[in-house]
Amino acid sequence: MAMDSLLTLGEQLTRWRTAQALSRSRLAHRVGVASSTVARVESGAISPSAQLWLNLVDSLD
């Protein structure tokens, strides 16, 4: 099993975001949410809705 498969959704989002050299603020702007929302998703403080998760992932393309 690859190590990436053991990451939480938030940890994976952080990896994807930083791999693209995006700040939380820039990702949040693309998605239309507060940067604190992105931070809370990445830290696992909140679980994003399916729609928010899709919006986050789509904005990283």
GUMIKE-11477 format. One line per 10 residues: number of its first residue (from 0); for each residue x, y, z of C-alpha. Coordinates in nm, 3 decimals. Layout:
BEGIN
NUM	X,Y,Z ~ ...
***
This chain:
BEGIN
0	0.000,0.000,0.000 ~ 0.140,0.341,-0.097 ~ 0.196,0.598,0.176 ~ -0.031,0.850,-0.002 ~ -0.326,0.618,0.052 ~ -0.279,0.658,0.429 ~ -0.314,1.036,0.419 ~ -0.632,1.206,0.531 ~ -0.824,1.410,0.276 ~ -0.690,1.726,0.436
10	-0.330,1.605,0.419 ~ -0.375,1.509,0.056 ~ -0.528,1.847,-0.023 ~ -0.228,2.016,0.139 ~ 0.011,1.809,-0.073 ~ -0.175,1.885,-0.394 ~ -0.198,2.256,-0.312 ~ 0.167,2.294,-0.217 ~ 0.282,2.089,-0.517 ~ 0.123,2.359,-0.731
20	0.276,2.637,-0.520 ~ -0.068,2.769,-0.428 ~ -0.133,2.953,-0.105 ~ -0.441,2.870,0.098 ~ -0.565,3.218,0.020 ~ -0.531,3.168,-0.356 ~ -0.703,2.829,-0.347 ~ -0.981,2.973,-0.134 ~ -1.027,3.258,-0.382 ~ -1.055,3.011,-0.670
30	-1.320,2.811,-0.485 ~ -1.507,3.107,-0.338 ~ -1.455,3.028,0.031 ~ -1.257,3.186,0.313 ~ -0.892,3.086,0.350 ~ -0.980,2.974,0.702 ~ -1.216,2.717,0.547 ~ -0.930,2.571,0.342 ~ -0.711,2.567,0.655 ~ -0.981,2.389,0.854
40	-1.029,2.127,0.580 ~ -0.654,2.069,0.559 ~ -0.619,2.034,0.935 ~ -0.916,1.800,0.961 ~ -1.110,2.040,1.181 ~ -1.403,2.016,0.940 ~ -1.513,1.763,0.684 ~ -1.599,1.932,0.356 ~ -1.927,1.863,0.185 ~ -1.902,1.657,-0.131
50	-1.957,1.972,-0.337 ~ -1.684,2.167,-0.156 ~ -1.442,1.877,-0.196 ~ -1.516,1.860,-0.571 ~ -1.471,2.237,-0.601 ~ -1.137,2.220,-0.420 ~ -1.007,1.934,-0.632 ~ -1.135,2.088,-0.957 ~ -0.962,2.416,-0.877 ~ -0.628,2.233,-0.851
60	-0.641,2.117,-1.215
***
